[in-house]
Amino acid sequence: MNKEIKKYLDNLPSPQKEICEKVRKIILTEFPDLEESMKNGVPSYENKYYIVGLKDHVNIGFFIEGLSAEEIGLFEGKGKLTRHIKIYSLDEIDEKKIVKLLKIII
């Protein structure tokens, strides 16, 4: 793990830290060849995904360029370039749903 990403995760409060670590593991397990880097201050995965710990939850962000309106409807938010899903606790992590959304972007 890159030092900047480790520092970012280590500085998050609980449960955001644990949520981000779990989501990161899901992304890298499903797509082990994705390049992980810090972009705009958060862990990013080849301009396809990002994870960000916020005040009371974690967003998994998805770059939606090229998706159909139906596919975009699977995500939250109103961004033109990115959409997200929110996770408030470790118990809310639905790995199958996350993997399905990750695969839509790839």
Secondary structure in CASP SS format (residue, H / E / C, confidence):
PFRMAT SS
TARGET T0000
AUTHOR 0000-0000-0000
METHOD secondary structure of the structure
MODEL  1
M C 1.00
N C 1.00
K H 1.00
E H 1.00
I H 1.00
K H 1.00
K H 1.00
Y H 1.00
L H 1.00
D H 1.00
N C 1.00
L C 1.00
P C 1.00
S C 1.00
P C 1.00
Q H 1.00
K H 1.00
E H 1.00
I H 1.00
C H 1.00
E H 1.00
K H 1.00
V H 1.00
R H 1.00
K H 1.00
I H 1.00
I H 1.00
L H 1.00
T H 1.00
E H 1.00
F C 1.00
P C 1.00
D C 1.00
L C 1.00
E C 1.00
E E 1.00
S E 1.00
M E 1.00
K E 1.00
N C 1.00
G C 1.00
V E 1.00
P E 1.00
S E 1.00
Y E 1.00
E C 1.00
N C 1.00
K C 1.00
Y E 1.00
Y E 1.00
I E 1.00
V E 1.00
G E 1.00
L C 1.00
K C 1.00
D C 1.00
H C 1.00
V E 1.00
N E 1.00
I E 1.00
G E 1.00
F E 1.00
F E 1.00
I C 1.00
E C 1.00
G C 1.00
L C 1.00
S C 1.00
A H 1.00
E H 1.00
E H 1.00
I H 1.00
G C 1.00
L C 1.00
F C 1.00
E E 1.00
G C 1.00
K C 1.00
G C 1.00
K C 1.00
L C 1.00
T E 1.00
R E 1.00
H E 1.00
I E 1.00
K E 1.00
I E 1.00
Y C 1.00
S C 1.00
L H 1.00
D H 1.00
E H 1.00
I C 1.00
D C 1.00
E H 1.00
K H 1.00
K H 1.00
I H 1.00
V H 1.00
K H 1.00
L H 1.00
L H 1.00
K H 1.00
I H 1.00
I H 1.00
I C 1.00
END
